[in-house]
């Protein structure tokens, strides 16, 4: 009887571990080198950090630069110095 209870307990643990590992495998990871959308980016004008999903993106010369506001983006494009 004890052997059946122990066997049942081991089977339950194996099922739980199997489900847990499949849950981790099913998560999709972003491609290598791709930034995450919630990553913080630094505004080069006012030096503040803003979530990439809410940042103002300006591309110049194939390089993306992120800003906290349209005003900072305009200052950067005009070549004004940092605040």
PyMOL commands that set and color helices and strands:
alter all, ss='L'
color gray80, all
select helices_A, chain A and resi 2-26+52-54+70-78
alter helices_A, ss='H'
color red, helices_A
select strands_A, chain A and resi 40-42+49-51+56-60+63-67
alter strands_A, ss='S'
color yellow, strands_A
deselect
rebuild
show_as cartoon
